[in-house]
């Protein structure tokens, strides 16, 4: 069996970590499997792949931001690149080809499917959930190329298959009238830590490295800060509970578009004397930090799969914060319990924090810091807040670890993926 895997880049992060897991699982399962990796950007110093994986880097596969490009030429070049590296007997496993990051790639994948190449569209995210991306796709594909976007993204071709991360995404595709036999459910695997034991020595070390108050709880948001991670809500909680906990964020954004709002939040916290430990992942060991944290938190309002709801439990660290039902529905169905997730955070006039623009969010936080009556009203409006930092029973943590190790192991992931391949090329 020969698999050609595509992603726009191999920067460290969510999709790249799944590609690494995909390769590791497949090689473990089938020693003779051939894997070629096509990508637009790869820093060999930051990531290493097994020697039997052939890696081809071509900038035409990278994010496409220049709207003045000759799309027909770009599409033709990408098609030729794939044809040089695979045959119709192989599987092209494309990660997020419809995301709106490279319209030429989206069309090229469709054209290859139309010619009879076997395509797996591994949909971690959807351009429909990112308006700017979707408009970019519509403009390039419909306006500039005269093609119908829906037909390109979701063609009625038996050899064009979909892999999705959860039931909600599967139902979305079925609502587009895609045959259920072409939609395959594949949850992401959890990365198992080498050690999940809490250590007082590690805790003291982390507090010293990050300048944290050793008498307070440690609450970590293990995330690269982009706007859908809803950092304003995290900072609001940090303001409400600054006397009880250290509030830690692990990574800054890489996307230049995200840097400006991130910098604005950092400046705001400094000016209002709100102590947040930023970019902790660049200063200390990530695994040590998560393992010594009292809680990991997520205030994100949109996720693909949501490993951040799973992996901290493996360090015996409970997950608290904002619920995302389309993500947690399957996790709860598998047996994972989330006693400390909330469904809303109403700030005023029944408005959710993340529905406000950044300046309004800053006003709310400043009001919380300076107006005692406003804080009282906020707690009254969101009753769950008084219990948010309550300890989680050891028995529940242990049960969650057992479920995750059973249901979301790398071995399970690899077997499910291999079974999908076998069904497709039977």
N, C-alpha and C positions, 0 to 999 in steps of 0.2 A: 504494500500500500504506500502511495506517495501523496503527501499533503503539502500544499503551498499555502502558507499563512501570510496574510497581509494585515498591517496596521500602518497608519500615517507616520508614526514615530515609535522609538523604543525608549523614550524618556521614562525614568522611574515613575511609577504611579499605578492607578487602578487597572486599566486595560493591559498595560505591559505586565503587571504581576500575574494576570490571568493567562497571558500568552506563555509566560515562564512556567506556570503550573501546567498548562496544556502540553507543552513540550516534555516536561519532566514526567508527567503521567503517561504520555503515549510511549516514550522511550522505555519506561519501566515495564509497561504492559506488552509491548511488541518491539523486541530488540532490532528487528530488521526493517522497521518503518523508516521511510525516507522523508525528511522534512526540509523544506526550503522556506526561508523567511524573507519576504519582500517588504521593504520599508523606505520611507523618505528621509529618515534621520536616525542616526545611531552613534552614540558615544561609546566606543569600545572600552573606555576606562571605567565607566559607571556600571556596566552590566557585562556579564560573561555568560555565554551559551555553550552547551555541550559541543565538542569538536565536530560531531557528525551532522550538526545543523548548518546548512549552507545559508549564509546571510548576504542578500543583495540590497544595496542602498542606491536608490535613484530619487533625485530631488523632485521628479514629477509626481511622486506619491505623497509628498509632504503636504501640509496645509496649503491651500491655494487662496491667497489674499488679493492677488492682482486681477482686477476685473477686466483689464484690457487684453488679457491673453487670447490667443487664437485657440478656442476650445476644441474645434475639430482636429486641429493638429495635436493638441495635448491628449485628446482621447485616443487618437491613432497611435501615439507613442506609448501610451500606457497599455493598450491592447497588445502591441508588439512585444512589450516587455514581459507580459504574462505568457504570451505564446512561446517566447524563447525559453521559458523556465517551467512550462508544464504542458501536458497533453490532455485530451478529453477523457483519458482514463484516470486522471488524477482528480483530487478534490481541492478546489480553491476555497479556503476558509478565511473569509474577509471579516475583520472586526470593525463594526460601525461604518460600513461603506456609505450609508445613507445619512450620515450625521450633518451634512452641509458644510464640511470642512474642505472638501475638494470635489466640486461638481463634475469635473472631468473624470475622476475616478468612479463616481457613482454611475455615470453613463457607460464607462468602459466595462464595468462589471456586468451591467445589463446586456451590453453587446456580446460579451463573451458567453453569457447564458443563452442568448438568442442563437449563437452559433453551435450550441450543444455542450459547452463546458459545464461541469458540475460545480455549482456555487452554493456555499453556505454563508448566509448573511447572519453573523453573530451580533445581534442587536443589544448592546449594553445600554444605549441611550437612543432617543428618537429626536430628529430635527423638529418634529411637530411640537415638542416641549420647549424648544429654544427658538423663539420667533425670528431673531436676527439670522440664525442659520437657515431656517426654512425659507425665509424671503430670499436669501442669497441663492439657494437651490432653485427656487421658482424663477428668479430673474435669469439665471444662467441657462437653465434647462428649457424653460418654456419660451421666454422672451428671445434669448439669443440663439437657441438651437431649434425652436419651433416644436419641441417635444412635450408630451403630456407628462408632468411630474409623477403622477400616481402610477402610470404605466411603467415608468423607469424604476421607481422605488419598489413597487410591488407587482412585478410582472406575473402573468398567468402562465408560468412555465414549470413543468414538473421537475426539471433539474435545478430550479432556483429554490433552495430550501432556507428556512429560518431557524435559528437557535435563539431562544429567549431565556431570561434569567428568573422569571417568576410568572405566576398564573395571571396576574393583571396584564402583563405584556402579551401573554399568549391570547388572552381574550381581546385585547386591542387588535391584534392581527386577524383574529377570526371575524371581528366586526368589519374588517376590510374585505370580507368574503374570500380570504385565503383558505384553501383546503386544509383541514386540520392535520392531514397526513404530512403536510409540508412544514408544520410548525412543531419544533422539538423543545421541550423544557429541560434546561440544564443549569441548575443552581451553581453558583461559584463555590470553589472549595475554600475552607478556612486554613490559614497558615498556623500550624501547631507550634507553639513556642517550645524551646528546649527545656525550659523550667517555668512552672507557674506558681512557685512558692513565693509568698510574701517575705521580704527580708528587711529587718530593721536597719542593717548595715547599708543596704542599697538605698533605703529611704533617706538616711542621713546624707549619703553621698550625693543623691539627686538634689536634695534641699540645698546642700552646699554649692553644687555646680550651678544651680539655677537661681540661687538667692531667695529661696522660698522660706516662709515662716513654718518652722517645725511643729508649732503648736496647733496649726490649722490643717484641715482636710486638704487633699490634693485632687483637683478635678481637672481632667485633661480632655481636650478636644483634639483627637488624633486625626488631623485634617490639613490639607493644603487649602488655604483660605481663598475661596472664590465666592461670588455673590450668592449663589444658590445655597451655600453653606450657612447663610443667615447669621453672620457674625455679630450683627447688631443685637440679636436676641441673646446670644451668648454673653455679650458685654452687659446687657440689662440684668441678667441673672447674676453676673459677677458683682454688679453694683448692689443688688438686693442682698447678696450673701457675702459681701466682702469681709465681714467680721468673722465668718465661719470657715472660709476656704481660700486656698491659693487657686487661681484660675490660669490654666496653661493651654497654649495653642502650639501645635508642633511645626507647621511649615508655612512659609510665605507663598504667594502665588508666583507662577512662572509666566503666565500669559500677560503681556504688557497692558492689555485692556483692564485687567483685574488689579494692577499695581496701584492705580490712582485711588480707588475707594479703600483699598487696604491701608495705604499710607494715611489717608484721611482718618481712618479709625484709630490708627496708632497715635497720631497727633492729638486726636480728641481725648484719648485716654490719658495721655501725658498732661494735657492742659487741665483736665478735671481731676487729676490725681487719682485715677482709677488704676490700680496695679494689676496688669495682665502680663504674664510671662509669654512673650512672643517668640516664635521660631525656636522652640525648645529642642526640636528634633535635630537642629544643627549644632546644638551645644552639648547634648548628652545622648546616651544609648536609648533608642526608642523603646526597646523591649523592657529595659529596666524601668523607664518612666511609667509605662503602662502597668507594669507589675506592682509598682509601689503606690500607684494612684488609688485613692479610695473609690473614685468613680471615673468612668469615661462618659463623656456627654456628646450628644449630637443635637444641634438645633437646625440642621438642614431641613428644607421643605421638599427636596427632590433628590432621589437617588436612583441609580440603576438597579443594583442588587442590594447593597447595604451591608457590606462586610463589617462596617463599623458597629453594626448591631450585634455581630456574632463574635468577632475575634477577641475583644477585651475580656469576655467571660472566660476564655481559655487561660487568661492570666489571673483568674479568680477576681476580676475587677468588674463589678456590675455596670450596666449601661443605663443611663438616665437621659431625660431630655424629650425632644419632640418626636412623637410617633409619626410614621409614614405608613398608613394602613396598606397601601398597595405593595409595600416592601415587607412589612412585618406579618402580613396575613399568612403567607406560606411558612414563615419561621415559626409562628405560633402553632400552625397546623402540624408542624413536625415535632412539637413538644416543648419549644423554648418559651420560657415565661419572662415577661417584661413588667415587673410590678411598679416601675418608676418612670413610665413614659406618659406624657400629657398630650392631649389632642388639640389644644389651643392655648394661646397666651394673649388674652385680651388686655389692651393697654388703656384705651379710652373709647367711648362711644361704640363699643362692640367691635373695634377694629383690631385685627391681628398685627403684631409687631412687623412681620415681614411684608405686609401689604403697604407699609408706609415708606416714603422715600428716605434717603439716608439722613437728610437734615432734620426731618421730623422725628426719626428714631433717636437722633442725638438729643433733641429737645426733651423727649420722654425720659431718657436716661439721666439727663441733667436735673430734670424735675424730681426723679426718684432720689437723687443724691441730696437735693436741697430742701425738698418739701415732704415733711414727715406725714402729713395728712394724705398726700397723694400716694405714698408708699402703702399706707394702711388700706386705702381704697383698692390699690392694685392687688394686694393679698386677698382682700375680700372678693374681688372679681375673679380671682383664680385660686380657689380654695386648696387645690392640690399642692400649691407652693409650700405650705407649712410642713408637708411631709416629704418634700422632694429629696432631701438629704438624709432621710432615715436609713439606718443600716439595713442591708439585705441579708436574710438568713443564709447561713452556710449551706444548709440542706438544699436550698433553691439554687445556689451557685453550683453546687456539686451536680445536681440534676441537669442543669443547663450544659455543663461541660460534657456530661455523658451523651446527651442528645447531639451536640455539635460534633463530637468525635465520631459518632456513628453515622450521622446523616450527611455531614459536610466534609468528609475526609477527601484527601487527594486521590485515594484509591477509588472511591465511589465516583468521583468526578471523571477520572480516566476511563473507567469501565462504561459509564453512561455515554461519554463522548465517542468511544470506540464503537459502541452498539449503534449509535446514530450513523457513524460512517458506514458500518456494515449494512444497515438498512438502506442507505442511499445508493450504494454501489452494488447491491445484490444482483 
